[in-house]
Amino acid sequence: MAFDFKRICDFPEVQDNFENSLFLTFDIDWANDDVLNYCIDILEMNSVKATFFVTHETPVLERLRKSDLFELGIHPNFNFLLNGDHRYGKDYKEVIDYYLDMVPDAVSVRSHSLTQNGPIVDEFIERGLVYDVNLLLMYLSEIELKPIPYYTEGFIRLPYYWEDDTYFLYNQKVKIPQLVSRPGLKIFDFHPIHVFLNTSDLKQYDAARPHLYQTKDLVEFRNRDSFGTCDFLSELIKVS
């Protein structure tokens, strides 16, 4: 069975029947431009649609904006605020402002670390965001995922069931054909750094972390010996 790749903003096109649709999302998480472009190259070479949740200003955002394949959402980081650090704003509203200033036309959101509460979600709605992708219910739960209409009409919460940095922590791996054949909403969450490194375990990533912004050094930490995140993405793309 062939599947179509969709952006989160394409949800209305398939909301009545999303069984054959796969939603690819990427939390860019302050990745350097070489890492981002590496990931985008893979998607463009295969004409794959995806949503990128934005954390920072970079010229690469213009590349993403110019392509019909991609959507930009926001990836607000409330962690600093929770620790008394106001670098992104002195309250949660200002943090959301900070990210919407970068992506003013965003309709989708996933918080860094999935941080959320009632007032934050209400503020998302107040700012015109439509799709919240903050509920991770891993595939091992075997729950059939469906869109969750919020009490405010027009705002939809979209749960997702796969995330790269969580996947490689589990001993129980589910193969791609099993994942995509499951009924329900199918949203995948990747991080460009894990695609670039082809991350397969936490130790590999921890070793690479001091070199995240020195691409020449970072290359030396790529996983070439076992099935990793980039391999998973490549195999997933083949189901289209």
C-alpha positions in Angstrom: 0.0 0.0 0.0 1.3 3.4 -0.9 1.1 6.3 1.5 1.0 10.1 0.9 3.1 12.4 3.0 1.3 15.4 4.4 2.1 18.6 6.3 0.1 19.3 9.5 -1.6 22.2 7.7 -2.9 19.7 5.1 -5.0 18.0 7.7 -8.3 19.3 6.4 -7.7 17.5 3.1 -7.7 14.2 4.8 -9.6 14.7 8.1 -12.4 12.3 6.9 -10.0 9.6 5.9 -6.4 9.8 7.0 -5.6 6.1 6.9 -3.3 6.4 3.9 -1.6 9.6 5.0 1.7 10.0 6.9 2.6 13.3 8.6 6.3 14.0 8.9 7.3 16.6 11.4 10.7 17.9 12.4 11.6 19.8 15.6 14.6 21.8 14.4 15.9 22.3 18.0 18.6 24.9 17.2 20.4 22.6 14.7 23.1 24.3 12.7 22.4 25.2 9.0 24.5 22.3 7.6 22.4 19.8 9.6 19.2 21.4 8.6 20.1 21.5 4.9 21.2 17.9 5.0 17.7 16.9 6.2 15.9 19.2 3.8 18.0 17.7 0.9 16.7 14.3 1.7 13.1 15.4 1.6 13.4 17.5 -1.5 15.2 14.8 -3.4 12.2 12.6 -2.7 9.5 15.3 -3.0 8.3 14.6 0.5 6.1 17.0 2.4 6.8 17.9 6.0 6.2 20.3 8.8 9.2 22.0 10.5 8.6 23.3 14.0 10.9 26.3 14.4 13.1 27.2 17.3 15.4 30.0 16.0 16.1 32.4 13.2 18.3 31.1 10.4 18.6 31.8 6.6 17.4 28.2 6.1 13.9 29.3 7.0 13.7 31.1 3.7 14.6 27.9 1.9 11.8 26.2 3.7 9.3 29.0 3.0 10.1 29.0 -0.8 9.1 25.3 -1.1 5.6 24.1 -1.5 6.7 20.9 0.3 7.1 22.5 3.6 5.1 24.1 6.4 6.6 26.1 9.3 5.1 25.8 12.7 6.4 27.0 16.0 8.3 25.1 18.7 8.2 27.4 21.8 10.7 26.6 24.6 9.1 27.4 28.0 11.9 25.6 29.9 14.0 28.7 30.5 11.0 30.6 31.8 10.2 27.7 34.2 13.7 28.1 35.6 13.5 31.9 36.0 15.4 32.7 32.8 13.6 35.3 30.7 15.6 35.1 27.5 12.5 34.3 25.5 10.0 36.4 27.5 9.0 37.2 31.1 5.9 35.1 30.9 4.4 32.4 28.7 2.6 34.9 26.5 5.8 36.7 25.7 7.5 33.4 24.9 4.7 32.6 22.3 5.2 36.1 20.9 8.9 35.4 20.5 8.2 32.4 18.3 5.3 33.9 16.3 7.5 36.9 15.5 9.7 34.3 13.6 6.8 32.5 12.0 3.8 34.9 12.0 1.7 32.8 9.7 2.1 29.6 11.7 -1.0 27.4 12.3 0.7 24.5 14.0 2.6 24.2 17.3 4.6 21.6 19.3 6.2 22.8 22.5 9.8 21.9 23.2 9.7 19.2 25.8 6.0 19.0 25.1 5.4 21.7 27.8 1.8 22.6 28.1 -1.1 23.5 30.4 -4.5 25.0 30.1 -3.5 28.7 29.9 -0.8 28.0 27.3 -3.2 26.1 25.1 -5.8 28.9 25.4 -3.1 31.3 24.4 -2.3 29.2 21.3 -6.0 29.5 20.4 -6.0 33.2 21.1 -3.1 33.7 18.7 -4.8 31.9 15.8 -3.0 28.6 16.0 -5.1 25.7 14.8 -3.2 22.4 15.3 -1.5 21.4 18.6 0.8 18.4 18.3 1.8 18.1 21.9 0.5 14.7 22.9 3.0 11.8 22.5 1.3 8.4 22.9 4.0 6.0 21.8 3.2 3.2 19.4 3.8 0.6 22.1 0.5 1.7 23.8 -1.3 0.3 20.8 -3.9 3.1 21.1 -5.6 4.0 17.8 -4.8 7.7 17.5 -7.5 10.2 16.3 -7.8 13.9 16.2 -9.1 15.4 19.5 -11.4 18.4 19.0 -10.9 21.0 21.7 -13.7 22.8 23.5 -12.9 25.8 21.4 -14.3 25.2 17.9 -11.7 25.1 15.2 -8.8 24.0 17.4 -7.6 20.4 17.1 -5.1 18.4 19.1 -3.3 15.9 17.0 -1.6 13.1 19.0 1.5 11.4 17.6 3.0 8.0 18.1 6.6 8.0 17.0 9.6 10.2 18.0 13.2 9.5 17.1 14.9 10.2 20.4 12.3 8.1 22.2 12.4 5.3 19.7 16.0 4.5 20.2 15.6 4.3 23.9 13.1 1.4 23.6 14.3 -2.2 23.3 11.1 -3.1 21.6 11.4 -1.9 18.0 8.4 -2.0 15.7 9.2 -2.2 12.0 8.0 0.4 9.6 5.4 -1.8 7.7 3.8 -2.5 11.1 3.7 1.1 12.1 2.2 2.5 8.9 -0.3 -0.3 8.5 -1.9 0.5 11.9 -5.3 2.2 11.9 -5.5 5.8 13.0 -3.6 9.0 12.7 0.1 8.5 11.9 2.4 11.4 12.8 6.2 11.0 13.0 8.6 13.4 14.8 12.2 13.7 13.8 15.0 16.0 14.8 17.4 17.1 12.1 20.4 16.4 14.3 19.5 12.8 14.7 18.9 12.5 11.0 22.3 13.9 10.3 24.0 11.7 12.9 21.9 8.7 12.0 21.5 8.4 15.8 20.9 4.9 17.1 21.5 5.3 20.8 21.8 8.0 23.5 25.5 7.5 24.1 26.4 8.3 20.5 24.4 11.5 20.7 25.9 12.5 24.0 29.4 12.1 22.6 28.5 14.3 19.7 26.9 17.1 21.7 30.1 19.2 22.3 30.5 19.5 18.5 26.9 20.3 17.4 28.0 23.6 15.8 31.2 22.4 14.2 30.0 20.4 11.2 33.5 19.0 10.3 33.9 17.5 13.8 30.2 16.4 13.9 30.6 14.2 10.9 33.0 12.0 12.8 30.2 11.0 15.1 27.8 9.7 12.4 26.6 6.2 13.0 27.6 4.0 10.1 27.4 0.6 11.9 23.8 0.1 12.9 20.2 1.0 11.9 19.7 4.6 12.9 17.4 7.6 12.6 18.4 8.5 9.0 18.0 4.9 8.0 14.5 4.9 9.5 13.6 8.1 7.6 14.9 6.7 4.3 12.9 3.5 4.8 9.8 5.4 5.7 10.1 7.5 2.6 10.1 4.4 0.5 6.5 3.5 1.5 5.2 6.4 -0.5 
